[in-house]
Amino acid sequence: MMHLAFIGLGKMGAGMARNLIRGGHRVAVHNRTRAKSEALAADGARVALSPAQAALGSEAIFTMLADDASVEEVVFGNDGFISTLARGAVHIASTTMSTALARRLAAEHARRGQQFVAAPVFGRPEAAENQKLIVVAAGPEGVVARCQPLFDAIGRQTFVAGKEPWQANAVKLCGNFMIASLIECFGETNAILRKAGVAPHLFLDIMNTLIASPIYANYGRMIAEEQFEPAGFALKLGLKDIRLALATADELTAPMPLASLLKDQFLAALADGQGDLDWSSVTRVAARNAGL
């Protein structure tokens, strides 16, 4: 049993925090919207009034937030926890964030005698709730090993990307780029087949026979049925991740021409008011371009 803190109780974070509680850990929670913290109190969490308060007495603190700015605020802001997190305690960052911010966090925590591990996850909210996430961790070997019981509490499998935390963020961004590419492929093929008079579900069945994958099955069904609400992962966040993947590509001098195309497709969807729909709704851009 560990004393933990968890900051960020959105669609993903709430399920993750709940599973840490179910795993027998004592968890202090904080969210900008206090009602979300209160909901976890019924499961046994302690509600903290600020990130700084949440970190007091914690051996490890998770952050699961929307973007870089949100992470910077809870870590370095006026009520940020970097000043209250104990020496030797671990910040486990599960936010899909930039590799640049991961490097900054690693340096700042090291300067204060704290530990830092990046541990972004793959999976939608139902996977978070049911302890089925894929965890990608990176950081000092001994610290990652120390966190493994926590990863086991939230996910079904953990992959270690390397000893530098930012490496896990690079993996996550590349993974989201791959999923976005698949979604775009489905959108373009669906547009063609709809104009050809072929049922989208028939094509989906063929693809699932050729390439058995939960990504194909789940997103293919959502796209075929145009089921974009409620959003498991908002389109505006998908655009954020594609931009971060391109920034990482710039850092490493590795061109990503397909990611540049995807950015434009997501921008077109955002301009059409789809920002809060599921990111699979980007397929509407291909449909509109085809005159559907």
N, C-alpha and C positions, 0 to 999 in steps of 0.2 A: 504494500500500500504506500502510495506517495501523496504528498501534499502538492496539488497542482493548481494552476489558474488557467482559465480559458477565456480569450477575448475575441468576440465576433461570433454571434449566435444567429447567423442567417440560415439559409436553407441547408447549407452544408455543416456549419459549425454547431448548430443545435444537436444534430444527430451524433456528431463526433464527441461533444461534451457529455451527452447522455450515455454513450457507451463507455466513456472513462469512468463515470459514476457507477455504472453497472459492473465495471471491472473491479470495484472495491476501492477506488481512489477517492480521496477527499478533494473536491474541486470547487474553487472560487470562480465565479463567472462575472463577466462584465460585458455589457453591450450598450451602444449609444442609445438605443431604445430600451428603456428599463423593463418594459413589459416582457420582453424576450428573456431577460434574466430571471424575472419572477416566475416565468413558466418552468424554468429549470429548477427553481427552488423546490417545487413540488416533487422533484426526483431526488432531492437531497443536496443540491448545490447551495453554496453560500453566495449571496449576492454582494458584490463589491461595488462601491460607488464610483470608482475610477480605476483606470489601469494600474496606477501606482499602488492603490490599496489592494488590488487583486494579487499583485506580485509579492506582497509582504508575507514572509514565511513559506513561500512556494519553492519547491525543489525544481520545478519546471513550469514554464508558462507557454501555452499554445497561442498563436495568433492565426486566425482564419478570417481574412478581411477581403474587401473588394479589389484593392489596388495599392500601388506604392504609397500614395498620399495617405491612405488610411493607416497603413503600417507605420509610416513616419510619425503620424500624429500620436498613436498610442505608445510608441517607444520614446520619442524625443520631445513630444509636446509638453505643455504646462503640467498636465497630470500624467505624463508618460512614465513608464515603469522602469526605464533604464537606471534611474537613480535609487530605486527601492528593491530591485532584484538582487538577491544575495550573491556574494562571490561564490563561484562554483556552480550556481544554479544555471539551468539551461533554458534558453529561448528556442522553442521549436516553431519555426515559421512555416505554416502550411498554405499561406496565401500564394496564388500564382502571381509572382512579381518579377521585376527585372533582375537580371544577373548583376547589374551595377549596384542595386540596393542591397542585394545579398552580400556583396563584398564589403559594402560600407557597414552593414550590421555586424559581420564577422569581425571587422577591425575594431569597432566601438565596443563590442562586448569583450573582446580580448583585452582591450586597454583597461577595462574595469575588473578583470579577473573572472568574468562570466563566460559561459559557454554558448555556442550558437550552432544549431543544426537546421538546415533547410529540409523540410519534409512535405513537399506538395503532394497532392493525392489525385488519382484518377477515379472518377465515379460520379454519378448524379446523386441528388438528395436521397433517393430511396436506398442507394448503396451505403451512404453515410449513416442512415438510420439503422440499417441491418448489418453493420459491421463487415461490409463487403468491399471496402475501398482498396485500391492498390496504392501503397505508400512508396514514394521514391525519396530516399533519404541520402544526405551527404553531409559530411563533417568529420571531425577527428574520430578515428576508429573506436577508441574507448568510449567516447561520448555517445556515438550512435548505438553502440552495444548497450549502454546504460538505458537508452530510450526505447530499446526494442520491445519491452513489455507494454509500453504505451502504444506503440505502433500495432502490436498484436490486439490491443483492446479496441482499435478503431478500424482495422482492416483485415483482409484475408491473406495478403501477401505483401512483403516488403522487399524492395530492390535497393541496393546501396550503389549510388552512382559514382562515388569517389570520396576523397578526403577534404575537398574544398566545397563548402556549402553551395556556392553558385552553380556547381555542376548539376545538382538536382533540379535547379530552376531551369537550366538549359534543357534538360530532359523533358520537363513538364511542358515548356513552351514548344519544343519540337513535337511532342505528342499531341498537343492541342492543334498545332498546324496540320498534322496528319489527319486528325478527325475533321477539321474544317475542310480539308481538301476532299475527303470522302463525301462530306455533305454537299459540296459544290458539284462533284461528279454525279451524285444522285439527282440534284436539281436539273442539271443539263440533260441527263438521259431521260428523266421524267418528262421534261418539256417536249423532247422529240417524240417519245412514245405516246404521250397524250395526243399530239397532233396526228400521230399515225393510227390512233384509235385502239391502242393496245392498253389493257388494264395495268395500272401501276403495280398492283399486287402480284400479277403474273411475273413481271420482271423481277420483283423482289424475291419471289420464291425461287426463281432461276439462280439469282446471285447468292442466295443463302445455301443453295445446293452446291454451287461452285466454290464459294468462299464462306465457310461457316464462321461467323463472328457475331458476338452480341452487339457490336457497334453497327454492323450492317443490319442486323435484325431490328434493333431498337430504333435507330435513326431512319432506316428505310421505311419502317411502318409509320413513324410520325410524319415523314414527308409524303408518303403515299396517301395518308389520311388528312394531311394538312392540319395536324394536331399540334399547334404551336403555343397553346396556352393551357394551363399555367406553364411558365417558363421554368425548366429545370436549370438552364444556364442562359442568362439573358444575352441577346445578340450584341448589346453594347459592350459587354464584358468579353465576348469573343473577339470583337474588333480590337479591344485593348490588348488581348493576348497576341494577336497577329502582329500588331505594332511592336510589342515587346520581342517577339521572335525576330522581326526584322532588325531591331536594335542590336540583338545578340549577334545576328549575322554580320552587321556592320563592325561590331567589336572584333569579331574573329575573321574578318575579310572572307566571308563565305556567301556568295550570292544566293538569293532565294527568289528567283523570278516568279514562281507560282505564288509565293506568299504576297508579292506585290499585287498580283492580280486579285487574290482573295481580299486584300485590304480594300481595293476599289469596289468589289462586289458588296462587301459589308458596309462600306460608306454609302453606296446606293440604297441599301436596305434601311440604313439609319435615316437617310434623307427622306425616305418614304414613311417614316414614323414607326419603324419596327423595332426600335431599340429595346423595348421591354418584352418583346416576344422571345420565344426560344431561338437560340442561334441557328437552329435548323431552318428557320423561316427565311434565311438568306436565299433559299431555293426559289422564293417568289420573284427574285430578280431575273433569274433565267427564264421563268415562266412569262414575265412581262416582256422580256426581250424577244420572246418567241411569239408575242401577240396573243397570249392566253389571258 
